[in-house]
């Protein structure tokens, strides 16, 4: 299996300062050699005949572990999860046509989540181009809106150049995905060309004058709120920003699905700004006199459909810090815009220890108290398993560096509200709202960090998007623990259905398989949990199994969020219709 050996394969390079001609190599060999030089250790794929030459080159690349998945969408999600965890481009290979279209969901997630990723797609031979050959697609037109750069490598001699540019583009400024199409005849073409050095990560840094103006805004503020999120964060940046926030009594919230960026035990942490936001936190943001937005685009989910903060000019003083200059001023016209990567910006904050501002003490204390109250489960409600108490158990028992993954659905409201993240980058969740993400992301996380506990959450509808990836986890002996929340519905859509068309249930009821039998068919440990009090024992048994495990939790479809029921939503909608 690729990646299972420790030896490396020598790769010829040009000798600097000599007249030696670089050895002739195929386009596929040049591609794989370049990936190794760029530091790639894992590639996710579904094999296809359009890039057989690359698969052959990967056979000899003992530096790269090749993970064969069961669906291209899952492979792309794994590459995205790798990029989120490491800050390095996740690598995905798929075949042309159907393979590329399947992978598009992961590409879109990487684009909206600002994740560095490179999607390599096999392409028809050059002499067949523009004839609508078998599975031919123009990827520049197809993927242009959801990638930072899309190109097709027409010559083997230019493979190192294109791949090096792909890496540089994926990590520069606002990170994101790049797509490179590989004509199959180009991959067997031979060229004599020098290798390229490893790419460098280039990020802007704040100007000292910007930091001085930021200090002035902070000194005047009595009710500030920081909202942090996005990419390019490092552990050091997190530490620097935490020290700055603590020294200045600054309340810190995180943008939608960026909860692993801040330790929730810290007294400055006040909650997440996204779907299912604490109403008191939303009101606090509206009442703030200063918003310091760091690393977040302030997208639709974070701003409650662009209503939480006025567009284009916020009522509050706003400082917006972002690594991509093109995003600054795109939606919000901030009072101060700073183009900077998170590491450089956070480091610049070290001197900003302001004089104590007494008014902030009560502002911060109240915000923290609201957060703690909002995230503390009260009592069981409804039939079946109460997710709030499930998450509370995980808070008590999981290690600080445990990684929690999820896809999309109303079950995530409980995960985001009640789980208290401690370690850095401990959340993998798509801000794009893509279903099916949790299991593939968990597999990628466990492959990258086998020493860490990885728990994947999925709704019943969400899980079956990529449930077949249990086969991938079993094949590569990846002992993730999957929690399937089964309420027999597409819960989020059913909630909206009752709100807009009360009582008219259409296409949102699910007839599910036996998830326990399904998981066991892949060799996984599996249990069904039907009562809240049985979860702790089941979870312990799943952990002690020492292999891939799945727990199916039976929950009440009537309980649609921690604070709402379907019957309540329906009654409210019917009352509104009657009044109209």
Buried (B, 14 or more C-beta within 10 A) or exposed (E): EBBEEEEEEEBBBBEEEEEEEBEEBBBBBBBBBBBBBBEBBBBBBBBBEBBBBBBBBBEEBBBBBBBBBBBBBBBBBBBBBBBBBBBBBBBBBBBBBBBBBBBBBBBBBBBBBBBBBBBBBBBBBBEBBEEEBEBBBBBBEBBEEBBBBBBBBBBBBBBBBBBBBBBBBBBBBBBBBBBBBBBBBBBBBEBEBEBBEEBEBEBBBBEEEBBEBBBEBBEEBEBBBBBBBBBBBBEEBBEBBBBBBBBBBBBBBBBBBBBBBBBBEBBBBBBBBBBBBBEBBBEBBBEBBBBBBBBBBBBBBBBBEBEBBBEEEBEBBBBBBBBBBEBBEBBBBBBBBBBBBBBBBBBBBEEBEBEEBEEBEEBBEBBBEBBBEBBEBEEBEBBBBBBBBBBBBBBEEBEEBBBBBBBBBBBBBBBBBBBBBBBBBBBBBBBBBBBBBBBBBBBBBBBBBEEBBBBBBBBBBBBBBBBBBBBBBBBBEBBBBBBBBBBBBBBBBBBBBBBEEBEEBEEBEBEBEEBBEBBBEBBBBBBBBBEBEBBBEBBEEBBEBEBBBBBBBBBBBBBBBBEBBBEEBBBBBEEEEEEE
